[in-house]
Amino acid sequence: MIRRFLATVAVALGLSAGAAGATGAKPDYSAVTSREAADRLVSQDKLFKILLFPAEFGGEARPENIVYVPGGIPGIKDQLTGTLVRFVKQDLIDNLRVEPEYKGHSLVPARIRMFTTHKDKAGSFNPVIEIW
């Protein structure tokens, strides 16, 4: 029952939509291989810095916890984080792991995978934010 509910929430949040535009074509960030290149795109509002592990769960603004993502992704991540906060308050989850997946040497993750569990309950909520 919890698994079905969590899957419904993931679909409602559009967590598989990612950064694809109306045409469905995803951008290519394979050339963003240095912090300088990523910061240049941040200054042009083409990329945004977000915390990989959310501050709401103790994530800090340290280089290893900061990732660069295109527009739209910060909003998706914020919605997902809000859902996770609610799930913690409802005692549906008590553990969170976040893993970025990269293509080549790009600093822009291709996707962000989140894994949640509860030590005393069956089921999990494992949304994936598709980026490129």
Contacts in CASP RR format, 6 or more apart in sequence:
PFRMAT RR
TARGET T0000
AUTHOR 0000-0000-0000
METHOD contacts of the structure
MODEL  1
MIRRFLATVAVALGLSAGAAGATGAKPDYSAVTSREAADRLVSQDKLFKI
LLFPAEFGGEARPENIVYVPGGIPGIKDQLTGTLVRFVKQDLIDNLRVEP
EYKGHSLVPARIRMFTTHKDKAGSFNPVIEIW
2 92 0 8 1.000
2 121 0 8 1.000
2 122 0 8 1.000
2 123 0 8 1.000
3 122 0 8 1.000
3 123 0 8 1.000
3 124 0 8 1.000
6 87 0 8 1.000
6 92 0 8 1.000
6 123 0 8 1.000
6 124 0 8 1.000
6 125 0 8 1.000
9 83 0 8 1.000
9 125 0 8 1.000
10 16 0 8 1.000
10 125 0 8 1.000
10 127 0 8 1.000
13 76 0 8 1.000
13 79 0 8 1.000
13 80 0 8 1.000
13 83 0 8 1.000
13 127 0 8 1.000
14 76 0 8 1.000
15 76 0 8 1.000
15 80 0 8 1.000
15 127 0 8 1.000
15 128 0 8 1.000
15 129 0 8 1.000
16 128 0 8 1.000
16 130 0 8 1.000
17 76 0 8 1.000
17 130 0 8 1.000
18 72 0 8 1.000
18 73 0 8 1.000
18 76 0 8 1.000
18 129 0 8 1.000
18 130 0 8 1.000
18 131 0 8 1.000
19 26 0 8 1.000
19 27 0 8 1.000
19 69 0 8 1.000
19 70 0 8 1.000
19 71 0 8 1.000
19 72 0 8 1.000
19 73 0 8 1.000
19 130 0 8 1.000
19 131 0 8 1.000
19 132 0 8 1.000
20 26 0 8 1.000
20 130 0 8 1.000
26 131 0 8 1.000
26 132 0 8 1.000
27 70 0 8 1.000
27 132 0 8 1.000
28 132 0 8 1.000
29 70 0 8 1.000
29 103 0 8 1.000
29 106 0 8 1.000
29 107 0 8 1.000
29 108 0 8 1.000
29 131 0 8 1.000
29 132 0 8 1.000
30 103 0 8 1.000
30 104 0 8 1.000
30 105 0 8 1.000
30 106 0 8 1.000
31 37 0 8 1.000
31 106 0 8 1.000
32 38 0 8 1.000
32 41 0 8 1.000
32 47 0 8 1.000
32 68 0 8 1.000
32 106 0 8 1.000
32 107 0 8 1.000
32 108 0 8 1.000
33 105 0 8 1.000
33 106 0 8 1.000
33 107 0 8 1.000
34 107 0 8 1.000
35 107 0 8 1.000
37 107 0 8 1.000
38 47 0 8 1.000
38 68 0 8 1.000
38 107 0 8 1.000
38 108 0 8 1.000
41 47 0 8 1.000
41 68 0 8 1.000
42 48 0 8 1.000
42 49 0 8 1.000
42 68 0 8 1.000
46 70 0 8 1.000
46 71 0 8 1.000
47 68 0 8 1.000
47 69 0 8 1.000
47 70 0 8 1.000
47 71 0 8 1.000
47 108 0 8 1.000
48 68 0 8 1.000
48 69 0 8 1.000
48 70 0 8 1.000
48 71 0 8 1.000
48 73 0 8 1.000
48 74 0 8 1.000
49 66 0 8 1.000
49 67 0 8 1.000
49 68 0 8 1.000
50 66 0 8 1.000
50 67 0 8 1.000
50 69 0 8 1.000
50 73 0 8 1.000
50 74 0 8 1.000
50 77 0 8 1.000
51 59 0 8 1.000
51 60 0 8 1.000
51 61 0 8 1.000
51 65 0 8 1.000
51 66 0 8 1.000
52 65 0 8 1.000
52 66 0 8 1.000
52 67 0 8 1.000
52 98 0 8 1.000
52 100 0 8 1.000
52 112 0 8 1.000
53 59 0 8 1.000
53 65 0 8 1.000
53 96 0 8 1.000
53 98 0 8 1.000
54 77 0 8 1.000
54 81 0 8 1.000
54 84 0 8 1.000
54 98 0 8 1.000
55 61 0 8 1.000
56 81 0 8 1.000
56 82 0 8 1.000
56 84 0 8 1.000
56 85 0 8 1.000
57 84 0 8 1.000
57 96 0 8 1.000
59 65 0 8 1.000
67 100 0 8 1.000
67 107 0 8 1.000
67 108 0 8 1.000
67 109 0 8 1.000
67 112 0 8 1.000
68 107 0 8 1.000
68 108 0 8 1.000
69 77 0 8 1.000
69 108 0 8 1.000
69 109 0 8 1.000
69 131 0 8 1.000
70 108 0 8 1.000
70 131 0 8 1.000
70 132 0 8 1.000
73 129 0 8 1.000
73 131 0 8 1.000
76 129 0 8 1.000
77 112 0 8 1.000
77 129 0 8 1.000
80 114 0 8 1.000
80 127 0 8 1.000
80 129 0 8 1.000
84 93 0 8 1.000
84 96 0 8 1.000
84 114 0 8 1.000
84 116 0 8 1.000
84 125 0 8 1.000
87 93 0 8 1.000
87 116 0 8 1.000
87 125 0 8 1.000
88 94 0 8 1.000
91 118 0 8 1.000
92 118 0 8 1.000
92 121 0 8 1.000
92 125 0 8 1.000
93 116 0 8 1.000
93 117 0 8 1.000
93 118 0 8 1.000
93 124 0 8 1.000
93 125 0 8 1.000
94 117 0 8 1.000
94 118 0 8 1.000
94 119 0 8 1.000
94 120 0 8 1.000
95 116 0 8 1.000
95 117 0 8 1.000
95 118 0 8 1.000
95 119 0 8 1.000
96 114 0 8 1.000
96 115 0 8 1.000
96 116 0 8 1.000
97 114 0 8 1.000
97 115 0 8 1.000
97 116 0 8 1.000
98 112 0 8 1.000
98 113 0 8 1.000
98 114 0 8 1.000
98 115 0 8 1.000
99 112 0 8 1.000
99 113 0 8 1.000
99 114 0 8 1.000
99 115 0 8 1.000
100 109 0 8 1.000
100 111 0 8 1.000
100 112 0 8 1.000
100 113 0 8 1.000
101 109 0 8 1.000
101 110 0 8 1.000
101 111 0 8 1.000
101 112 0 8 1.000
101 113 0 8 1.000
102 108 0 8 1.000
102 109 0 8 1.000
102 110 0 8 1.000
103 110 0 8 1.000
103 132 0 8 1.000
108 131 0 8 1.000
108 132 0 8 1.000
109 131 0 8 1.000
110 130 0 8 1.000
110 131 0 8 1.000
110 132 0 8 1.000
111 128 0 8 1.000
111 129 0 8 1.000
111 130 0 8 1.000
111 131 0 8 1.000
112 128 0 8 1.000
112 129 0 8 1.000
112 131 0 8 1.000
113 126 0 8 1.000
113 127 0 8 1.000
113 128 0 8 1.000
114 125 0 8 1.000
114 126 0 8 1.000
114 127 0 8 1.000
114 128 0 8 1.000
114 129 0 8 1.000
115 124 0 8 1.000
115 126 0 8 1.000
116 124 0 8 1.000
116 125 0 8 1.000
116 126 0 8 1.000
117 123 0 8 1.000
117 124 0 8 1.000
END
